[in-house]
Amino acid sequence: MNMITYKGCKTKIEKNMYEMQEEMQTMLDVFYMGGRITQDQYEELTVLLTANHEAA
């Protein structure tokens, strides 16, 4: 587990530091599949990403 990767992704999502939701979701998928973030972290970040776009 890499907390730096998790924290970096969380910051990017919270500050909308990406161009498209699909782009960020793909990044999360790659980090999860590569073992850089845990399943719990992946699920949390995916929910956060989705919530940001539902609120907009």
C-alpha positions, -999 to +999 in steps of 0.1 A: +000+000+000+013+034-009-002+063+011+015+089-010-004+076-041-037+076-022-032+110-007-021+124-041-052+110-058-075+123-031-060+158-034-065+157-072-101+147-068-109+172-041-093+201-060-106+190-094-071+187-108-079+166-138-096+172-171-122+145-173-138+122-148-131+092-170-094+101-171-092+102-133-112+070-130-087+053-153-059+065-132-075+050-101-081+017-119-044+015-129-032+023-094-056-003-079-046-030-104-009-022-098-013-026-061-005+011-054-038+016-036-059-008-016-095-019-025-109+002+004-089+033-009-100+026-045-137+024-034-134+056-013-117+076-041-142+063-067-172+074-045-155+108-040-149+112-077-185+103-085-199+126-058-180+155-072-196+151-105-231+145-092-229+177-072-218+198-102 
